[in-house]
Amino acid sequence: MIHLIHIVLIFFLVLPAFYYFIFAMAGRTQSARHDRRKSVSTVRSRFCILIPAYKSDGFIMQTVRAALNQDYPSDLFKVLVISDSMDEQTDRMLAAEGADVLKVTFENSTKAASLNAAADYLGDDAADYVLILDSDNIVRPDFISRMNEVLSGRIVAVQGHRCAKNSDTPVALADGMFEEVNNLIFRQGHCALGLSSALVGSGMAFPYKWFRDNAKEFVTAGEDKEMELKLLKDGIFVEYAGDIDILDEKTRSIENLQKQRLRWLRSQYYLIGNALKEFPEVALKAGYADKLFQWTFPPRLLVITGLPVMALLTMFAGSAYMSVYITGTLLLFTAIMLGIPKGLKIKDIISIFKVVPRIFTATVHNIFSKKQDKDKFIHTDHQ
């Protein structure tokens, strides 16, 4: 029985550590671009920036102004805000700035529902590519130009570098740091080894026709994961553009972080089961098996906490599995250290580790939460 328990723990704790280490090393030691961006043309494509906005009155203007302030021909791009539960005055101000505004009302508000409504509203030939931003994202004036450069080559889908806009609380610092670790492992590292970048929900670019044809298939609160699976099934590679920044508002409180992670976790539970039904037919699709394998891992914080604990317990017990857990712990923390942003100070790292126990408690609560409705939207406030 003891051996069986260790086998289970090795699968859920040690194996993820090896996985993270391999892709972190790949991301740091190899170019994620390979030869995929070499064929760059001078063609300027038409873009539509979609911004689903749910109760975003307090910060949407800054996002839209940045999206409109582009060094790209104004006749080749438009900004569409999908306004859900926002004030009429906000909608009028957005329109005055030059954005198109689509007013929507849903029984159950999700980003997927807003994107679906946008696809219907825009019609068949609104753009060559669609760019998706969150309502709190800020992009630089060269955002569309840089995306156009990448998409002018052999790349047809792109995930940009989403990074922290704020670091004013320990929770925001932790959220931003772990996003950078994720960028290294699941985006840069995967592309370095020839696998598609994971999507992160915003800063994404897709062919408009593909988006319009498939928008109705995205129905859960984890629409980015649904997109990943569909892109894999369609054989579309997603490039990671680590040099195109999208500034993202990081959550400042444990409560909002818990809400955010619960939304992701429960949609992942649903999608794993849904994807397994199609697995025999798509098993040979590049990256599909990797995606399912990746999604079976427990939340990262459980691995970060569980591995050192098991290493210490087996050390004191003199267990034969001690070296396995110690090796896993070393590989895990090496992967994390490789992903930590260079500008992060020692005092910031200390602040992050002080708040980790509270985040861990929230993570455990999410796992055992009975509210696992994959369609229900959980709104996270901006403080």
N, C-alpha and C positions, 0 to 999 in steps of 0.2 A: 504493500500500500504506500509506503514511504517513497519507494522508487517511482511509482505512478504519479504521486504528487510532484516530485521533482521534474519529471518529464513534462507535465503540464506547465509548471512554472518556467521551465527552460523555454518552452514554445512561446509563452506569453511575455516573458521578460528578457531572456538572453537573446533569442532570435531577433526580436526587434532591434536590440542594441547592435548586433552584427549588421543588420540591414541599414540602420542609420549611419554606421561608421563607413560602410562601403560607399554609399552615395555621397556622404560628406567629403570623403577623400577624393572621390571622382570629381566633385564640384570644385575642389580646391586645386587639384593637380592637372585637370584637363580643361580645354576650351569647350564651353557648352555650344559654341557656334559651329564647330567643325567647318564644313564647306557650304553650309546651307544658306549663308547670306551673301555669297560671293557674286551671284548674278543679280546685280542691282540695276534697275532701269530708271529712266527719268519720267516714267508715267506717273501722273498724279491722279489717284483714284478718288471716288466720291465716298464720303464718310457720313454716317449718322451716329452721333453720340446719344446713347440712351441713358437716362438717369431716373431710375425708379425712386420715388420720394414719398415715404410714408411719415406723416406728422413731422416734417423736416423744416418747418417754417423758420426756426431759429438759426439755421446755418446753410440752407440751400442756395441763398443768393451768392455767397462766396464761391461755392462750387460751380455754379452756372457761369458766373463772370469769368472764372479761370478757364472753363471749357470753351467759352466764346472768344476769349482773348488769345487767338492762335495765329502764328505766323504762316498760315495756310490760306489759299484763296477762299474768300468767304462764300463764293458761289459753289464750292466743292464740298462744303460740310454744313450740317445743321445740328442743332442741339434740341432734343426732345425730352422734356420732363414729364414723367407719368405721375401726375399729382393725385395722391391718395390721402384723403382726410386732411388736406391742407386748406388754409383759409383762402377765400376768394381774393382778398387783397394781395396775398403772396402770389397767387396765380397771375394777377394783373401785373405785378411788379416784374415777374419773370418774363412775361410777354413783352413788356416795355424794354427789357434788356436785350431782346432779340431772340429769345428761346421760343420754340413751339411748346405748347402746354396741352397735354391730354388729360382731362379730368376723368378719374375712374372711381367707382365705388364697388367694393366686393363684400360678400358676406364673410369671407375669410381672406384677409389681405396677406399676400405673399409677393416676393419679388418675381416669382415665376408667373403669377397671374398678371402682374404689370407688364412684363416682357411680352407675354402672349397678346395682351391688349394692344401694345405698341406695334407688334407685327401686323395685326389686322388693320390698324389705323394707317400705317405707312403704305400698304399696298405692295405690289410686286416688284417695282423698280425704283425704290426710294434711294438706293445707294449701292456701292460696290462692296463696302464693308460696314459692319456695325461695331461700334466701340461701346462697352458697358462700364459705367462708373456707378459707385454708390453716392448717395446724396451728401456724404461728408468728405468726399475725395477732393483733392486739389491737384491739378496737373499744371505742368509748365507750358509756356507759349509754344514750345517746339514739340508738344506731345503728338499731335496728328502728323506733323512732318516726319518725326522719327518712326512712328508706326508705319507710315507710307513707305519709308525706305526699306524696312524689314519685309513688308508685305509685297514689295515690288520684285523680290527675288523668287525663290522657290517655296517660300513659306506662305501658308494660307491661313494660319491661325496663330495667335500670339497671346502670351500672358506676360504683362509688364511686371516691373519690380515694385510691388506694393510695400511701402515702408511707413514708419511711424511719423505722424504729423506732430504728436505731442508726447511728452514724457514727464508730465507734471505730478504724477503719483507713482508709488511703487508698483501698483497694479498695471498702470499704463506702461511703465518701464518693462515689466515682465511680459506683457502682451506684445510689445514691440520687439523685444529680444527674441522671443520664441518664434515670432513671424520671420525674423531674419534666419533663424536656424532652419525653419521650414523652407525658406527660399533656397538655401544651400542644398538641402537634402532632396526635397520633392520637386524642385524646379531646375536649378542649375545642375545638380548632380545627376538627375535623371536624363536631362538633355545631353550631358557629357557622355553618357553610356548609350545614347541612341534611343532613349525612351521619351515619350511625350512629357512635357511639363505638366504638373498638376495645376488645376485652376484654383483661383482663390476668391472668386466672386465678383471682382471688379478689376479694372485695368486690362480687360480682355478684348481681343479683336477676332471677329469671325467673318467669313464671307456672308454677305447679306442674304443671298439666296438660301444658303444652308440654314441660317438662323430662322428665316421666315418659314421654310419648309418644316422645321422641327420644333418650333416654339411651343406648339400645343402638347408636345410630349413631356415638357418640363412642368411637373405638377407639385413637387414637394418644396419644403423650405430649404432643401439642399440642392437647389437647381444647378449649382456649379458642378456637383458630382454627377448629376444626370447628364449634363453636357459632356463631361469627361468620357462617360461610358459610350455615349452616342458618337462622339468623335472617334473613339477607338474602333467602334464597330464599323464606322464609315472609312476607316483607314486614313484619317486626317491627323497629321503630326502637329503638335502644339509646340511652338518654339518659346523659349524663355528669353525675354529681352531684359536682361538685368541692368541695362544702361538706360532704360526708360522708367523714370520714377513716377509713382502715383502715391501721393501723400494721403494717408488714411488716419482718421481719428481713432485713437486707441481708447478702449473703455477704461474708466478711472476707478471703478468700484468692483468689489468682489461680487456683489449682487448682479450687476450687469454682465460681468464676465461669465457668471454661472448661467444666466439666461442665454447668452450667446452660445456657449458650449453645449447647453442642453438642446438647442435648436439643431446644431450640427450633428450631435450624437444620435438623436432619434431619427433624423433623416438618413444617417448612415446605416443604422440598423435595418431600416426598410430597404434601402438600396442594395445592401449585401444579399438579402434574401431574393430580391427581384433579379439581381444580376446572376445569381447562381442558377436560376431557372434557364437562363440563356447560355450558360457556360459551355455545354457540349458543342454548341454550334459555333461559338466564337473563341474557343480555347486557343486557336492558333493565331488570333489577331494580336499584333505586337502590343505588348503592354497590358492586355486585358487581364491575364493571370496575375501579373504584378500588382495591378490595381486591387483585385480581390484579396490577394495575400496581404497587401498593405492595410486594407480596411479591417482585417480581422485582428489587428493589433489593438491592445487596450489603449486608452488615452495616455499620451506621452508622460504626463505627470505621475501616473501610476508606475510606469516603468522606471522613471527617474527616482522615485521613492522606494519602490519594491526591490530593485536590484541591490543597492547598498545594504538594505536591511537583511536580505537573504545572504549576502556575502558575509556580514557580521555574524549572523546566526550560525551559518555552517562553519565559520572559523572557530567560534567558541565550542561548537559541538564536535569539531574534528571530523566533519563529514567529507566523504570522497568527492562531493559536488562543489566543495569550496572553491577550487581553482576555476570552475566553470563560471560561477557567479562573480568572482573577482575579475576575471577576464572580461565578462560582459559589462561590468561596472566601468572598467577602464576604457573600453571601446565606446560606451555610451557617452561618458563625459568628455572624451576626446572629440567625438562628433559635435557635441554641444559647444565646446570651446572653439572649434573651427568655424562655427556659425555665428559666434558673438560679434556684433559690430565693433570695428576698431576704435570708434570714438567713445565706447562705453567705459566709464570710469569704475575704479575698484569700489568706491562708495555706492555707486549705482547697483553693482552686482550684489553687494551686501544687502542693500535695500530690497532687491528682488528676492533673495533667499530668505529674508525675514518674513515675507508675505507668502512664501511657497506653502507653508502648512495650512493656511486658510484656503488657498486655492485648491490644495489637495482635498480638504474636507468638502469643498463645493463640488469637486469632480466626482468623489465617491457618492455624494448625494445624487448627482445627475445619473449615475449608472443605475442606481436602485430606484430612480423616480418611476412612478407608475404612469405618469403622463407621457406616453410615448407616441402621441398622434403625429404622424409624419407630415401632415398637411397644415397643422395649426401654426400660425405665425406668433412668435414671441418678440415683442418690440423691446429693444434696448434703448433707454434714454441716454441723451448726451447731457452730462452735468456741466 
